[in-house]
Amino acid sequence: MSIESLYRDESGRILATLIRLVGDFDLAEEVMHDAFAAALEQWSGHGVPDNPRAWLVATAKHKAIDRLRRDVRFRERQDELAHWAALEEGAAPDFADPRDGSIADDRLRLIFTCCHPALSLEARVALTLKTLGGLTTEEIARAFLVPAPTMAQRLVRAKQKIRLAGIPYRAPPEAELPERLDGVLTTLYLIFNEGYAASSGAELVRSDLCAEAIGLARTLVGLLPRSTEARAVLALMLLHDSRRATRANPDGDLVLLENQERGLWDTEEIREGLSLTESALREGGPGYYALQAAIAALHAEAKHPSETDWPQIAALYGELLRRFPSPVVELNHAAAVAEAHGAGEGLRLLDALDASGRLPDYHRLPAARAQLLARLGRAEDAATAYRRALALVGNESERRFLERELARVSAPTL
């Protein structure tokens, strides 16, 4: 296993464990990077150890001890550091904290820490994406549709808030779980969404992030089996993930839903997703994620694009917009209305959303307008909208798709 693949696959788990051990986000991140740098130097000559993650955690832990010994706060933490130093060199660290039997996974414990109600919702989600999802500040900023410097400031303030407020690194008591759940669900879905439709980079899909989010969602469902929205968010991920392999062609180019090879969709994920969706709706009603899962279920059940129940999808988006209004939901509702009731009606809704200025930097709004303008025969206006989308898009696969569409509507008619 290469250092690069180990960092990609394990850095989230390692960082979560280190934050538990050292109690400081910045210090944990610094010593983790120091440990990977040490591994790059030492493993080239001595080979990769049998348990590389344990080696990295132990190395980072001792680097943290060395740093804290030089810190003026060392005396205040001497007993704790002595306990760490007594651990046998090279032994596997205690990834599961025996003092917290409710959650054995450091990553999930870290999510609940990041999602503490003392932090704003955006700060909770952004910090968890940074620490567990491994996303860059730029990727998180795109997920929130804000400039990167703004997101960087929010991350700094969030970590300062955790440190100054003394927010503990632990799972909340059972009585506090419901109020903390919304931030956790949002976090998991944004991690998945960044993997399913990467906001930047050459690849359209980041399978590692999809798998990470689904794994954490499964853990959350196991922790909170009565939470219908936890089940719904897992259902939504699985139903989308069932199409992941068909979202791009062998060259990495985007393939639209109506052109995907449905015979290659993952039937096991669809089966599980449909079952979870049904139980979530039956027991919990039309929650935020349950409604979205119901929409995804209708797409999954259509064996051919012509069988898609667009009127029902548009109605579900309308209900989602009524209960949980947001500009992105409004965009999706307009696109569904275009399929169910005609491109002209969908464009009218998109034009109103565009005029409101609530999605100024979201490339999918001008891209959606361009598609409808092209369907209505307004090629020149469609080209203008595609150029606007191209100025905003960050993912290279989506960029190539938009460039092809722009060339198509710009081609002279014979």
N, C-alpha and C positions, 0 to 999 in steps of 0.2 A: 504494500500500500504506500503510495507517495505521500509526501508531506502535504501537498496541495489537496489531494482527495481526503486525507485525514482531517485537515482543517475544515473542509467543506462539510464533511459528514459528522464530525464530533465537536467542533468548536462551541456549538450551542450548549451541549451537555456539559462540556468542561467548564465553560464560563459560569453556568448555573451553579455547579458544585463549588467553584472558587468563590462566588459571591456569598454562598452560604458559609464558607469557611472563614473568609476574611472580613465579611460584612461591609464591603465597600465596592461599589460598581467600578469606579475608575481604577482602583488598585487591582482588582480582579482582572480587568481587561488588560492592564499593562503587564502583569506577571504572566498572563496566558500567552501574550505575544512574545515575551522573553523566553518562555518555555519552548515555544515552537521554534524560535531562533536557535536555542540550544540544541533542540532535536535535529535541526537541519545540519548543524555542525558535527554533533557527536554520532548520529546514526549513520552518516556517510562512511565512517570508519569502523564502527562496531556493529552495525546492523540494527534493524528495527526490533525493539524488545517484544516479548510475547504479549504484553498488555500495554500497548502504546498509550491508551487513554490514561491508565493508572500512572504511567511514567510521567506523562505531561502534567497531570494534576499534582503529583508529588513534587515534581520539579518547580512548578509554579508556586506551590504552597511554601516551599523552602525559600524561594526568592522573595515571597511576601514577608516571611519571618525576618529575613535579612534587612529588608527595607524598613520594617516596623521597628527593628532594633535601633535603627538610626534615627527613628522618629521620636519627637519629644513626648509622644503619647505612649511610648512603649511601657512605661511603668504601670499605666492604667490597665494594660492588657497582658501583663506578664503571665498570669496564671493560665490564660487561654492559650497563649503562644507556647508555653511550656508543654501543654497537652499535645499540641500539634507536633512539636519537636520530638516528643517521645515516641511518635509513630515510627515503626520500623522503616528504614530507608528502602524505598522501592516497593513497599507493600501497597496493595490496592486500597485506595481511600474509601471511606464509608460513604458511597454514593447515596444510599438511603439512610436518612436520619432516623435512628431508632426512637428518638424522642417525639417524632411526629408520624405516628402510624397511619394517619388518615390519607396521606399522600406520600408514596414512596419515590416519586419522581421529582428530582430537583428542578427540572424545567417547569413542571406545573406549579411547584411551590414558588418559583420565581415569577411566573405569570401572575399569581395572586398578589405577590408583593408589588409588582409593577402596576397592578390594577387596583391599588389601594384607593379608597374614596377620597383621601386627602389630595390626590392628584386629579387634574382635569381629565376628562375622557380621552382627549387627543394625546395628552402626555402619557397616559397609561398605555395606550395602544402603540404609540411611537417608540417608547422605551422598550417595550416587550419585543417589537419587531427588530429593534437594534440589537438587543442582547440575546434573544433566542432564535430569531429568524435569520440573523446574520446579514440583514439588509443594510445597504449603505444609507447614509443620510439623504443622498439624492433620490434613491429609490423610495424611501419613506415619504419624502416631500412630494413626489409624484402621486403616491397613493392618497395623500391628503390635498393635492392640488394647491400646494403652497410653495413659495421659493425655498431653495435649499438652505440659505442662511437663516431664514425664519425657523425652519425645522431644527437646525443645529442649536439655536438658542433655546428652543423648547426642551430639547434633550438635556442640555446642561442644567436648565432650571429644574427639570424633573428629578435628576439625580441629586441635586442640591436639596430639594424638598425631602426626599427620602432620608438623606443623611441628617439634615437639621431637625426634622420632625421625629427622628428615631423610629421610623416605620420598621417593624420587625420582619425578618425574612422567614415567613411561616405561612401555612395555610390558615385562613380565618376560621373562627369557631363556626359551627353549623348554623347558628342563628344569623350570622353575617353573610353567609354564602349567597343568598338571593340578590342582595344589593350589589355584590361584587361580580355577579355573573355576566351582566351586560358587557362590561369592559373586556372580560375574558373572551366571550363569544366574538365580539368585534375584532379582537386581536387575532384569534385563530383564523377567522375568515379573511382578514386582510393578508395574513401570511399566505394562505392558500391562493388568494386571488393574484398576489404578486407572482406566485409560481405558475399559475394557470395562464396568466396573460402578463408576462413580464413587462414592466414599464420602460425598461431600457435594456441595452445590450443586443447581442447578435441573435440570441435564441428567443423564440416566441414563448416557449414553455420551460420552466425550471422545475424539473421533476422532483428535485430534492426538497424544495419548499412545499410542494404539494404533499409529498409523503410525510414531511414533518408536521404539517397542519393536520392531516388526517390522523396521524398517530396521536397527537396531543388531544384531538377531539374525541378519539376513542377512549383515551384515559379519562377525559372529563366526563364522558357518558358513564364510564364505570364508577366514577366518584359520585356522580349525581344521577343515578338511574331514573329518578322521578322527574327530572327536568326535561320537559318536552322540547324546549328550545335548544338544549344541548343536543338532543336527538335530531332536531331539525337541521341544525348547522352541519352535523355529520352527514345527514342525508343529502343536503345541498352540495357538500363537497364531493361525495361519492358520485352523485348523478352528473356533475360537471366533469369529474375526473374520468368517468367512463368514456368520455369522448376525447380525452387528452391525446391519445395516439394518432387521431385522425385530424387534429387541428392544424397540422402543417404537413406539407408534402416532403418527399425525401430531400429536396433542396432547402428545406426550412422555410418555405413560403407559406403564408397564411392560407388556410382553406376555410371558406365560410361554412356555416352550419348546413345550409341547404345543399352544399356540394360534398359533404363528408361521406365517406364509405360507412354506412350505418352497420353493415355486417361485421365491421371490425370494432364496434363499440364493446366495452367490457360488460357482458351480460350479468356477471356475478355482482359487480358494483351496482348495476341498475337494479337488480333484484333486491339487494340489501337497502339501497336508497329508497326504493318505492315502499318497502315495508316500514322503514323508519318514518317516512313522510306520512304514511297512513296513520301510524300510531300517534305521531306528534299532533296531527290535526284532530284525531278522534279524542285524545285526552286533554289537549291544551288549547285547541281552537286556532284561529288564524293569527298566530304571532308573526313577528317580523321575518324570521327565518323559515317558519312553516309555510308562509305564503310563497316565498321564493322557491322553496323546495317543491311546492305544488306546481309552480310554473315549470321548473326543471323536469319534473315528472312527466308533464304533458309532452315535452320535447322528446324525452326518452322513450315514451310509449309509441311515438309515431314511427312506423316502419319505413315510411317514405315521406319526404317533405310535404307532399300534397295532402297527407293525412293529418298534418299538424292542426290542432284545434285552436286556431288563432283567435276567434271570438272569445273563447274561454280564457286564453292567455291574456288578452287585452282586459277582460273583466277582472282577472286576478291582479294585474298591475294597477288597475283603477282602485281596487280595494287596498292594495299596498300603499298607493299614493294617498288615499284618504286617511289611513291609519298612521302611516309613517312617512310624511311628506319629505322629499328631498329632491334636488335638481337631477341627480343621477336616476332616481326612480322615475322622475318625470320624463327623462330622455327615453328610458326603456319602454315606458307606457306609450309614448308617441310612436316609437318604432313598431310596437305590437299593433297599435291602432292602424298604422299604415298597411300592415299585412291583412288585418281583419276588415277594414272599412275603406281602404283605398289610399294611394300615395298622397293625394291632395289633402286629405284630412290629417294624415300624419305630419305632413310638412307644415300645415297651419299650426299644429301644436309645437313643432320644433322651432318654427320662426318666433313664436311667442317666448319660448324658453331662451332662445338666443338673444332676443331683444331685452330680456330681463338682466342680462349680464352676470348671471349666477354661476356660469361655467366658462369663464373667459379663457382658461388655458387647457381645457379638456378637449383633446383632438377628436374624440369620438362624436362630439356634437356636430362640428362641420362635416365630418366624414359621413354621418347619418344623413345630414341635409343633402350632401352631394349625391348620395345614392338615390334619394327620392327625387331630386331635381332631374337626374339623368333619366329615371323612369318616366318622368312627365315630359321628356323631350326638351328640357331646358339645358342643353349641353354647355353653353357658355357660362351660365350661372353655376352649373355643377363643377366645371373646371375651376372656377374661382373658389368654391368651397373646398375642393380637394387641395388646392394650393395652401389654403389656410390650415387645413388639417396637417399637411406636410410640415408646415412651419412649427407645429406643436408636438408632433409625435416623437417618442424617444426610442421605441423598439425598432430594430432594423428590419425584422420580418414584416411588421405592419407598414413600415415605410415603403418597402418594395411593393407591397400590395397597393398602397395608395398611389404610387407612381405609375403602376400599370393601369389603374382605373383612370388616372388623369390622362394618360396617353390615349386610352380608349375613347373617352368623351371628347378629347381634343382632335382626334383624327378627322380629316375632312371626309365628308359624305360624298359618295359617288352618285 
